Amino acid sequence: TMLHFSSGRLTAGASLRHAAPVACSRPVISGLRLLRPAQQVCRTQQLDVTESMEPAPMPAVTAQSTKADAKAFQHQKQTTHQLQVRDLVHGVVISSAATHAWVSVDGVECYLRIHNVSNELVGDVSRLLKPQDKIKAVVVACNREAGTVELNTKHLEPVSGDMVKDPLMVFDKAEETAAAWRAAEEVKDHGERADRRKCLQAMGIKAGDVVEGRVISAHTYGALVMLSHNSGSTEGSVDSLLPSSSISKSRCRDARPVFTVGEDIKVLVLAVDMETLKIRLSTRVLETSPGDMLRDKQAVYDKAEEMGANYRQSMQA
């Protein structure tokens, strides 16, 4: 069963690739979009999404979706688990338009944006990639909750603009260029991990601390928060994800209605793992009553230190 986007909903009968970016008046579960991660000194370690920029016109599943829709959507989510970020994959173009192409990779429908096709300007993706064309690409984003995978061919270019001039040559050399790209990314990751570790050590935060932060992006799955120092150190800042499930004791499925980008907030640190360099955050434990974060965030922040002290006492008990 395939999915078709029509009148603000997905229906059985066609594939995800036919979904076009439209304004939907119905409530939607919009977790099928990839948003641009904010640029920071220390990049997040939690998100398995890289190289994303503007929101992609991914299909949305409405609250009125049929059982067939839900089954097909679950199948797409499950099949994304066979792909990993930085994998070199072989695919077949299913459809293409001026700004994007849909590519089938072992049965998984993947998305290739225009700005990920080449390092040089691409005027029209459909002129480069036609349906049934066989291509090679690297996976740069894999949102397993949303069931979406994003591809990139510009990382395979031996020379900037080769995808525009001779895409077949790019695909012929894909294994070599992909290996070189992965090696460069691993070096960059190593440096970023070292920077993040240094940031965490400078901040000195630990489980049970109430810290201030600023929201740098908000998504269905949570809010990305840049944490502030407890001291006057200038070593940099560190970011972490506040999952939607950790925002309130009342159900919260989307962080976007709760937080705005640039908003200053207070969070409690549940754990700091110096091996994975991940920080677990929560605001739900700062609530005096379920739903306070959804009704009056400032009241929660005003009592944050008191609730944090109570949480630390419960940890010692």
N, C-alpha and C positions, 0 to 999 in steps of 0.2 A: 504494500500500500504506500502510495506517495502522497505528498502534501501539496495543496494548491491554495494560494492566498487570494481571496476574493471577498470584497465587501467587508474588509476588516477582520477576516477570519481565515483559518486554514481549513480546507476541505479535502477529502480524498479524491484522487484522480490525476494529480500532476505532481511534479517534483518541486522541491524547495527552490530550485533555481528560478522559477517563474515569479517568485515573490518580488514585487517592486516596492520601493519606498513610498508609502502613502500615509496620509494622516488618517488615523483610525479614531472614530468617535467613541468606540466601545472601550471598556476597561481591558487592558491587555497585560499579559505577563511578558514584559519586555526584556527578559533575560537573554534574548537571542541577539543582542547587540554587543559589540565590542567597543569599548570607549578608550580614548587616548589616555595612557597613564601620565600623570603629571611628572615633570622633570624635577628631580631632587638631587641633593648631594649624595645621599645613599639610597639606592633604588630598593624597592620592596622585594622581599624574598618569597612572599606568600603567593603572588599571583603567577599563574602559569600562562600569562598572556604577554607577548612581546611584539614589538614592531607595529602595534596597533596605532592608528591615528584618528581620523574622523569616524563618527558612528557609521557602521556599515548598514546598508538597507537590508538587514536580516529579517526574515519572516517572523511574525509574532503569533503566539497562540492565544486565542481569546478564552475568556471564561466559559463561552458557549461552545467550545470545540467539541466535536463528536468523539465517541469512543474510538472510531477509526483514526481520527486525527491524532489523538493521544497515543495510540499504539504506534503509529508511524513516527511520531516525535520521539518516543522512548527508544525505538529502534535506531534512529539517527544518533541519539545520545550514547547508546551502548556501543555503536560501531566506532565512535570517535576515540574510544579507549585503545584501539589498535594503533593509533598514530601518536607520535611524540614530537614536541617542539624540537626543531633542528633536523628532523628526519629528511632525507632526500627521497622523494616519492615520484612514482610514475603515474600519470593520470591522463584522462581523455576529456577534452573540452565538451561539455554538454550544451552550453549556450554562452553567448557573449553579447555584450552591449558596449556602448561607448565608454562607460566608466568601470566596467567589471566583467568578469567571466566566472561561470560556474564550472567546476572541474570534478569529475568522478575519480576518486582514488580508492580502489578496492571496495567499491560500493558506497563509500562515504562522499557525500556532496560537500565540496570545499569551495571557498570563496577567494578569488584573486582580484584585489583592488587595482585600479589604474596606477596609483603611485607606487605599487609594489611590483610592477611589471618591469620597469627599467629605471636606471639611474638618470636617464635623460627623459625629456618631456615626451609623453605618449599622447597623441591627439585622440586616438580612438582605438580602444582595445579590440573591438570587433574586426578591425582591419588587419590586426596581427594574428589573432587567434580565432579560428573558425570551428564550428561544431564538428566533432569527430577528430580534430587535431590531437595527436599524441604529444604530450609535453612532459617535462620534468620540472620540479619545483621543490623548494624547502618549506617545511611547516614552520611558521613563525608565531602562530597563535592557536591555542587549543582550549576552548572553554567547554569543559566536560559537562557542566551543569546546563548550559544552553544548547549543547550538542552542535557547536559550530567550530569549524576549522578554517584557518586562514593561511593562504599560500603566498610565496614570494619567489619571483624569478630574477629580480634584479641582483640578488646576492650571488647568482650564478654567472653573471657577466664577467668575462675575463677583462674586458675594457668597457668603461661606461658607454652605454648606448648600443651595445651589441644585440640586445633583444629587439631593438628597432631595426637594425641593419640586417642581422642574420640570426634569427632565433634558432634555426636548426643547428648552427655551429655551437650556440650556447648549450643546447641540450646534449650535443655530442661530447662536450667537455664538462658536463655537469658533475660527474663524480669527482673530478680533480678540483674544480672550483668550490664545490660544496665542502670538501674536506678542508680546504684552505680557509673557508669562511668559518667553519666550526672551530678550527684551531684558534683563529683570531678571537672568536667569541669566548672561548674558554679562558684565554689570557685576560680578556676584559672582565669576565666574571670573577676571576681570581683577585683582580685588583679591586673590584667593587665589594667583594666579600671582606677583603682586608680593611677597606674604608668603613664598611658597616660595623665590623667588629670594633674598630677604633672608636667609632661613634658611640656604640653601646657602652664600652668601657668608660668613656669620658662622661657619659650621662649618669652612670652608676645607678640606673633604675633597677628595681627588683620587684618580685611578686608582692602585691599588696599596696604598692605605691599609687597614689592619685597624682596623675600628671596632666599638664595642659597640652593641648595640641590644636592644630588647625586643619580643617577638612580641605584636602586638595583634590578630591574627586569623590563622587557618589554614584553608586550603581545599585542594581537590584540585589546583588549578593552582599553589599556592605559599603562602608565608607573608608577611603584611604586617608589616614590621618598622619600629618607630620608632627612628631612629638617634640616638645620644647625641652631644653635643658633645665635641670634643677640647680644648675650653677651658672656662672658667667662664662663658661668655656666657649670658645669659638671653633671647636673642632668640627662643627657641622651638625646636622640634624639627622634624625632617622625616622623612617616612616613605617607604618604598620596598618594592617587591615582590621577594622572593627566590623565583624560580620553582622549581617542583618539580624541573625538569631540571637546575638549578644547585645542588642540595643535596648530591648525592653523585655520585661516579664510577660507583657501582653504580646500577642503575635505581631511580628513585623516582618513582612516579606520583601520590603523594598526600602533602601536607605535614602532614596532621592526625595521623598516627601518629608523626611525628617531633617535632613541636613542640606545646607547650601555650601557651595564651594567658597572657601575663604572664611567660613564661620569658625570662631574659637570655641572649643569645647573642653570638657574635662572627662577623663577616662580612668578606669582603674586597671592596673596591670595584673593580669592573672598569672602570667608566667613569662620568664625570659629564658630562652634556650640558646646558650652560647655555642652549641654545636651546629645547629641549623640556622642560628642568627635570627630566629623568629620571636616575635613578641605577641602574646595573646592579650587582647584588650576586651574590656566590657564596660558598658554603662548600666546594664540591667541590674548589676549588684549594687549600684548606687541609688536605686529607686527605693523610696519608702513604701510605695504602693505600686502594684502592677499597673503599667501604662503611664506612669509619670513622665517618662521620656517622650511619649507621644503627645501628652497634654501640655506639659510645662517644663521644658528642658532647664530653664534658668533656675527653677526651684530645686531641681536635682543637683545642679552645679553648686548652688549655695550651700547644700548640705553634703557635698561630696566628701570633704575631709572627715566629717563625723561618720558617714557611712563607710568610708575607707577604714577608719579606726575600728569600727565594728567588725568589718571583714577580716582585718588582721587578727583580731582577738579570736574569731572563729577558726582561723587557720591554726592558732596555737592550742586551741582546745583539744 
